[in-house]
Amino acid sequence: MITAQTVKHQARQLGADLCGIAPVDRFERAPTGFHPRDIFPPARSVVVITKRVPEGPLHARSPIPYTVADHVVLAEVTRLTCELCDALERREHLCAVPVPSEPYEYWDAMNCEGVALLSLKHAAVLAGLGVMGKNTLLTNRQFGNRLCLGAALLDVDLPGDAIVDERLCPESCRLCIETCPVHAIGAETVSQKLCRGHSQGHTAKGDAIYVCHECRTICPNGKGTQMAVPA
């Protein structure tokens, strides 16, 4: 019989830095159309995995290192999620659906707002992998906010991890809010139109690059508290 530990061990064997599990009943507040069962009706458990983005590229003067690191890690998480689903189906005789962060199925061109199949940040919170910072980035005590996320929907019941009950952002801290060059960060949300309009650019040749990640870099919780990968 499949267990939560079996799933987590498989995820880590494939290269995940963290893995958490949330039963689908924790998603009762998900918007209509973006609930796990809207994607995969038999879903009973949501497995969320993360992989760390290297620290160094955030401090490079050129935007190229961070852009490349982000793209490579995101592609690795997508690959890892698909391989996890394949491995579980082969060995545990269940059905598993990979849920990547992109591409978006819904896109509001006027406001530059996209909605993924499932909010992976909220799924990660419900799977006990961290909390949402004031910059709306998932923040984990171990790895900070240098994380890329992926998820898999399983048609089996697994026990959920405890939801993190702590505040990592001090009430008085406003560094990400005040540092944002275009004031995109509000009290509870981020203006995607302002953020994307400033943070996404192109090289002279026309290649897409990220030119701003100030809210991620300046966060006192950004690096986390330790670098050891769990066994």
N, C-alpha and C positions, 0 to 999 in steps of 0.2 A: 504493500500500500504506500502511495506517495505521501511524503511528509513535508512540512515547511523546511526542515533542515536539508532534505534531499534537494529541493529546489534551490535553496541558497548556496549549497555546496556546488551544484552544477553551474550556477551563475558565476561564482567566484573562480571556478576551474576554467571557465571560458574567458575570464578577464575583467569581470565587474569589480569595482572597488567596494560598492555597497549594494545590498539587496534587501528590500522590505516587502511585506505582504499586507494587503488590505482586503477584507471581505467586501463584496459588492454592496452590502447593506450600509456601509459607511458613505456611500455616494448619493444618498437620498436628496442632497441639495444641488446635485449637478444639474445644469440647464437642460431643458428638454432637447433631445437630439444628441446630447454629449455625455450621456450616462453610459457606463460600460456595456449595459445590456442593449443600448441603442446601436452599439457597434457589433456586438456578438451576443444575441439573446440568451444562450446557455451560460453566459459568464457567471461565475460564482466567487472567483478570487482574482485580485489584480496584483501582479508581481511587478514591482518597480525596481529598476536597476540604475546605477549611476557609475560614471567614470570621470575621473578627475582631469581637468584641463591644466597643463603645466603652468606654473607660476611665472616663470621668466618672461614669456612673450608679453605679459601685461605691462612690463616695465621697459620694453623696447621703444626706441624713438620712432622707428618705422612701424606702420600698421600691418605690414606684411606678416611678421612672425605670429602675431595673435590671430590674424585671419586664417592662416594655414593651420595653426594648432586647433582652432575652433572647428574648422571643416573636417580635419582628420579625426578628431575625437568624436564628433557627431556621427561621422560615417562608421566609426568603430562601434559606437553604441547601437546603431541600427543593425550592423552585422551581428553583434553579440546578441541582440534581442531575437533576431531571426534564428540564430543557431541554438539559443536556449529553447525556443519553441520546438524546433526540430528534434533536439535531444530529448525533451520531455515527451514528445509524441512517440518517439521510437522506443523509449525505455519504460515509460509509465502508461502507455496506451490511453492517453487523454487527448483532448483537442485544445490547442493553444493558438491564440491570435496575437501577432506582434502589433504594437501600437507605437509608431515613431512620432517624433515631435513635428516633423514636416514630411510632406507638404500639407498645407492647410486645405481643408475641404470648403471652408467658408472664408470669404475675403470681402471686406468692406473697403473698396478702393478709395472712396472719398476720405475716410478717416485712417487709412493705412492700418486697419485692424484685422488681424486674422485669428481664427479659432481652430485649434487643432482638433483631431478626432476626440481627444481626451486631454483635459488640462493636466499635464504631467507634473507641474509644480504642486497642484492641489493633491494629486494622487500620491506624490511622494510624502506630503505632510500626513495624509491618511494612512500611509504605510510605515509611519514612524521614522522617516529618514531625515527629519529636520523641521524647521519652521520657516515661515515667510518673513523676510526682512522688510524694512521700510522701502527698500529699492525694489520690492516685489520678487526678488530672487530667492530661490530655495537656499537656505543656509543651514549647513550641518556643522555640529560642534567640532567634528574631526577634520573635515576637508573645507570648511568655510563655504563660499559660494562659487568655487571653481569647479562646477559640476555640469555634466551633460546628462540628460535623462532619457530613459526609454521604459516601455512597459509591455507586459504580456498578459492577456486575459485567458484564464484557465476555466474549464468547465468542471472543476472539482472544488470542494470546500477545504480551505486551509485556514488555520488559526492566524489572526492578524497580529502584527507587532504593535506594541504599546505606542500610542500617539505621544509625541514629545510635548510635555507640558512645561515649557519654560520660555522666557523672553530673552533672546540673544541681543536684540537692539535696545540699548538703554533709552529710557523715555526722553532724556535730554539730548540724545545724539541726533543731529540733523545734517551730518556730513554729506550723505548722498543727495539729499534734497537741495542743499545750498551749493553743492559743487556742480550739479548738472548744468551744462552750458546753456541749455534751452529751457530750463525750468519745467522739465517734463514730468517730474515726480510730484504727485499730490499726496494728500493725507492717506489715501487707501489704494491708489491706483497710479498707473503711468500712462501718459498720453502717447500712444503708439505713433501717432502722426508726427508729433514733435520729436520723439526719440528716433524713430526710423529716418526721419528727414535729415537729422543731424549725424547719426551714427553710421549710416550706410553710405559709402561713396564708391568711387571708381578710380582706377589708375589711369594714366594718360592713354594707355592702350585699350582701356575699357573693361578691365577685369574688376569684378565686384570685391570690395574690401570693407572691413569694419574700421572706422576712423575714430571711434569714441567708445570707451568702456569705463568712463570715470566712476560711475556709481558702483561698479564691481571692484575696481582697483582701490578706491579710497576707503571702502568699508573696513572698520576695525576688526570685523569678524571674517573678512575675506579669505584669509589663509587658513582658518581653522586653528586648532590647538595642537595638532600632531600630524605627522606624516606617515605613520605606520599603517600598512594595509592589514585589515583584520585577517586572521588565519582561517 
